[in-house]
Every structure is written in structure tokens, then in C-alpha cells.
Amino acid sequence: MLFAAIGSKIKTELIRAWSLTFYFAIFFIAISYFRFAVLQHAEVPYTDFYLGVIKAAVCAKFLLISQAIYPLKVHDGKPLIGHILSRSVLYVLIVIILVAIEEYIVAKIHGTLPEHAITGLEAGTLNLFFSLTILYWLMVIPYVMYSAIDQYIGEQKLTTILFKTHK
């Protein structure tokens, strides 16, 4: 019985991780394609599309960690929009911090400059870093909204409403 419960929990978490990775991959590939289009216009080669999937998996992992540390609590008499906005900002900040720590460690191992690894950019392009942070936040809001509504109306009810065939 205990093993079945643990197996079920692992299965649920793996499905959440893969679903979130797929969702984020769509956004990161769109951002990569936008970069490609802009750089192609300037005749600069760009081929980092695959990095979108890797970045999506890393961000999904860190977002799930953020949710485990600071879970949504929607039944406290406050409006859902407050939970959605505050948690989405918090989750993006935690993801950025965790990605920065991970990139710092990787940079140290590879002997590269940590500040370039953390932002993923060369010096002087901090505006791009902040614009990507805003895009990440816009990417996280629908996920947090989905999670909050699903929790509010009952676990898996929103998924059933959205993905089940209705007669």
C-alpha cells in the first residue's frame, strides 16, 4: 500500500515536470526563434534552438522546487488574483536565483567568467537580461493561474474540464 502511494506520487510529479517542461519549451523556443529572426535580419548566425528545451527543463525543475518550498494557499479568504500575481513574481525570482547559482557553479568548473554565465549574456546587455526576466514572468503567470484555479475548485477538476470530452 505504501509503495503504491509512493509510486503514484512519483508518477504525478513526473507528469507535472514533463508537462511544465513542454509548456516552458514552447516559450523558450519562441524566444529563440525571435532572436533568430532578429539576428538573421542583421546577418548574424544563430543556432541555439535546442537550448530552449534544456532551459525549459531547468526552469521547470526550479519552479517545482519553488512550489514545494512556497506552495499556493488559495483558501485563505483573499482574492485569487493576489495569490497568482504574488506567487508568480516569487517563483520567477526563485527560479532566477537558482539558475544563477547553478550557472555560477558551472562557470567556476569551466573557468569562465561567472557574471557572463549567470546572465547568459556578454557584458553590456543587462537590458536583454531584464527583458527576458519579464518574459519569464509572463510565461509563469498562466501556469500559476492554472494551478491556483485547479486548487481552488478541487485537484484535477480543471484538468478534467479542459481535457475531457463533454457530451
C-alpha positions as CSV (number, residue, x, y, z in Angstrom):
1,M,0.0,0.0,0.0
2,L,2.8,2.4,0.9
3,F,4.7,1.6,-2.2
4,A,1.6,2.1,-4.4
5,A,1.1,5.6,-2.8
6,I,4.8,6.5,-3.3
7,G,4.6,5.2,-6.9
8,S,1.5,7.2,-7.6
9,K,3.1,10.4,-6.1
10,I,6.3,9.9,-8.2
11,K,4.1,9.4,-11.3
12,T,2.1,12.5,-10.6
13,E,5.3,14.6,-10.1
14,L,6.9,13.2,-13.2
15,I,3.8,14.1,-15.3
16,R,3.9,17.7,-13.7
17,A,7.6,18.0,-14.5
18,W,7.2,16.8,-18.1
19,S,4.1,19.0,-18.7
20,L,5.8,22.1,-17.3
21,T,8.9,21.4,-19.3
22,F,6.8,21.1,-22.5
23,Y,4.9,24.3,-21.7
24,F,8.1,26.2,-21.0
25,A,9.8,24.7,-24.1
26,I,7.2,26.3,-26.3
27,F,8.0,29.7,-24.8
28,F,11.8,29.3,-24.9
29,I,11.8,28.1,-28.5
30,A,9.6,31.0,-29.4
31,I,12.1,33.4,-27.8
32,S,14.9,31.6,-29.6
33,Y,13.1,31.9,-32.9
34,F,12.5,35.6,-32.3
35,R,16.3,36.0,-31.7
36,F,17.0,34.0,-34.8
37,A,14.7,36.3,-36.9
38,V,16.2,39.5,-35.5
39,L,19.8,38.2,-35.9
40,Q,19.1,36.9,-39.4
41,H,17.9,40.3,-40.4
42,A,21.3,41.6,-39.2
43,E,23.0,38.7,-41.0
44,V,24.3,37.2,-37.7
45,P,24.1,33.4,-37.5
46,Y,22.0,31.9,-34.6
47,T,21.6,28.2,-34.0
48,D,20.8,27.8,-30.3
49,F,17.2,26.5,-30.7
50,Y,17.9,23.3,-28.7
51,L,18.9,25.3,-25.7
52,G,15.3,26.3,-25.3
53,V,14.3,22.7,-24.4
54,I,17.3,22.4,-21.9
55,K,16.4,25.8,-20.4
56,A,12.8,24.7,-20.1
57,A,13.7,21.6,-18.2
58,V,16.0,23.5,-15.8
59,C,13.4,26.2,-15.2
60,A,10.6,23.6,-14.7
61,K,12.7,21.8,-12.2
62,F,13.4,25.0,-10.3
63,L,9.7,26.2,-10.5
64,L,8.6,22.9,-9.0
65,I,11.1,23.3,-6.2
66,S,9.8,26.8,-5.6
67,Q,6.3,25.5,-5.4
68,A,7.3,22.8,-2.9
69,I,9.0,25.5,-0.7
70,Y,6.3,28.1,-1.1
71,P,3.0,26.4,-2.1
72,L,0.0,28.2,-3.2
73,K,-2.7,28.6,-0.5
74,V,-5.8,29.8,-2.1
75,H,-8.4,29.1,0.7
76,D,-7.4,32.0,3.0
77,G,-10.2,34.4,2.1
78,K,-8.0,36.5,-0.2
79,P,-8.7,37.1,-3.9
80,L,-7.1,34.6,-6.3
81,I,-5.5,37.4,-8.4
82,G,-3.4,38.4,-5.4
83,H,-2.1,34.9,-5.0
84,I,-1.5,34.5,-8.7
85,L,0.5,37.7,-9.0
86,S,2.5,37.4,-5.8
87,R,3.4,33.8,-6.3
88,S,4.3,34.2,-9.9
89,V,6.7,37.0,-9.1
90,L,8.1,35.0,-6.2
91,Y,8.5,31.9,-8.3
92,V,10.3,33.8,-11.1
93,L,12.7,35.4,-8.6
94,I,13.4,32.0,-7.0
95,V,14.0,30.4,-10.4
96,I,16.3,33.2,-11.5
97,I,18.3,32.9,-8.3
98,L,18.6,29.1,-8.5
99,V,19.5,29.3,-12.2
100,A,22.1,32.0,-11.4
101,I,23.6,29.8,-8.6
102,E,23.7,26.8,-11.0
103,E,25.3,28.8,-13.8
104,Y,27.9,30.3,-11.3
105,I,28.9,26.8,-10.2
106,V,29.1,25.6,-13.9
107,A,31.2,28.7,-14.8
108,K,33.6,28.1,-11.9
109,I,34.0,24.5,-13.0
110,H,34.7,25.5,-16.6
111,G,36.9,28.5,-15.7
112,T,34.7,31.1,-17.4
113,L,33.5,34.5,-16.1
114,P,30.6,33.9,-13.6
115,E,28.8,37.2,-14.5
116,H,28.6,36.2,-18.1
117,A,27.4,32.7,-17.2
118,I,24.8,34.0,-14.7
119,T,23.1,36.4,-17.1
120,G,23.8,34.2,-20.1
121,L,24.9,37.3,-21.9
122,E,28.0,39.3,-22.6
123,A,28.7,42.4,-20.6
124,G,26.7,45.5,-21.6
125,T,23.4,43.6,-22.4
126,L,21.8,43.8,-19.0
127,N,18.6,45.2,-20.6
128,L,18.2,41.9,-22.5
129,F,18.5,40.0,-19.2
130,F,15.7,42.1,-17.6
131,S,13.5,41.9,-20.7
132,L,13.9,38.1,-20.6
133,T,13.0,38.1,-16.9
134,I,9.8,39.9,-17.7
135,L,9.1,37.4,-20.4
136,Y,9.7,34.6,-17.9
137,W,7.2,36.2,-15.6
138,L,4.6,36.4,-18.3
139,M,5.3,32.7,-19.0
140,V,4.8,31.7,-15.4
141,I,1.6,33.7,-14.8
142,P,-0.7,31.3,-16.8
143,Y,0.9,28.3,-15.1
144,V,0.3,29.8,-11.6
145,M,-3.2,30.8,-12.6
146,Y,-4.0,27.3,-13.8
147,S,-2.5,25.9,-10.5
148,A,-4.5,28.3,-8.4
149,I,-7.8,27.7,-10.1
150,D,-7.2,24.0,-10.1
151,Q,-6.5,24.1,-6.3
152,Y,-9.5,26.3,-5.7
153,I,-12.1,24.2,-7.4
154,G,-10.5,20.9,-6.5
155,E,-7.5,19.0,-7.6
156,Q,-7.7,17.8,-11.2
157,K,-11.1,19.2,-11.8
158,L,-9.8,21.9,-14.1
159,T,-7.8,19.4,-16.0
160,T,-10.9,17.2,-16.4
161,I,-12.9,20.2,-17.5
162,L,-10.3,21.3,-20.1
163,F,-9.2,17.9,-21.5
164,K,-12.2,15.5,-21.0
165,T,-14.6,15.0,-23.9
166,H,-18.0,16.6,-22.9
167,K,-21.3,15.3,-24.3
